[in-house]
Amino acid sequence: MRAASSAQYIGQVTGPLAGGFIAAHSDMPAVVAMTSMLMFAAPRSMRGCSQHRNRTREIGA
């Protein structure tokens, strides 16, 4: 549980910092494009995590 909340706090800090950095060095459409790519990729990457978690529950590990 601690790792999940730590990751959430890190994401809440690094997300706006990265967005501001990209916006300052390029333009807002680049920020929108990067955000949309991340939002598109996130559920697909989390699907593998939940399948692994379910398998470990079934095994009892």
Secondary structure, 3 states (H helix, E strand, C coil): CHHHHHHHHHHHHHHHHHHHHHHHHCCHHHHHHHHHHHHHHHHHHHHHHHHHHHHHHHHCC
